[in-house]
Amino acid sequence: KLGFNSDVYEGKFDDNKYVQQQRERDSATAEKQKVLRQLTAACNDAKFDKKQKARLIEEWCSHFGVVRFDDLSIKQIEEVVTEVKKQTKLGN
């Protein structure tokens, strides 16, 4: 892994702070992936097609004032999941 070797060369392993930062980053990534899976499941339950999913992403990015969906926080994505689930219940 070139990135890891570069980190060693740059001295980023000189203290425990680097290791802690990597653990926090990895934990945040795993948590975000978890909520994204929940969003995918909610969209599938709502039987959204690709156009509906694209519109949903566009609406929520605009709502939260971000350019890309990746820029949404975990809390914001959880809010989207909640809204999709509400729409699903109202549609049934």
Stockholm file with secondary structure:
# STOCKHOLM 1.0

chainA/1-92         KLGFNSDVYEGKFDDNKYVQQQRERDSATAEKQKVLRQLTAACNDAKFDKKQKARLIEEWCSHFGVVRFDDLSIKQIEEVVTEVKKQTKLGN
#=GR chainA/1-92 SS CHHHHHHHHTTTTSSHHHHHHHHHHHHHHHHHHHHHHHHHHHHHHTTCCHHHHHHHHHHHHHHHTCSSGGGSCHHHHHHHHHHHHHHHHHHC
#=GC SS_cons        CHHHHHHHHTTTTSSHHHHHHHHHHHHHHHHHHHHHHHHHHHHHHTTCCHHHHHHHHHHHHHHHTCSSGGGSCHHHHHHHHHHHHHHHHHHC
//
